[in-house]
Amino acid sequence: MILLGGGPIAIEMAQAFQRLGTRVFVIQRSAQILSKEDKDMADLVMEVLSKEGVKFYLNVSALSAILLWIPKLSHGPWQQQGAKSYHGQHRSID
């Protein structure tokens, strides 16, 4: 999972999803996460989350994203009857 931004909600999501077993990457434009907070505190939070496996990329901007895999969606009780299955190919999102 890629989270764009290092604000409080993104950091909370990073921690939760990492602990649930998802690989998490946080991309932050500035030099620290939680930029409105004290740098020492933000660095401590980043250190703890890094030890848990969250990867941080600071001072970078995302220019584009590429969707590498779209799951095959099959019929289920949540879909209308007669709905078709969908299987996507690699796509570029600009």
Secondary structure, 3 states (H helix, E strand, C coil): CEEECCCHHHHHHHHHHHHCCCCCEEEECCCCCCCCCCHHHHHHHHHHHHHHCCEEEECCCCCCEEECCCCCECCCCCCCCCCCCECCCCEEEC
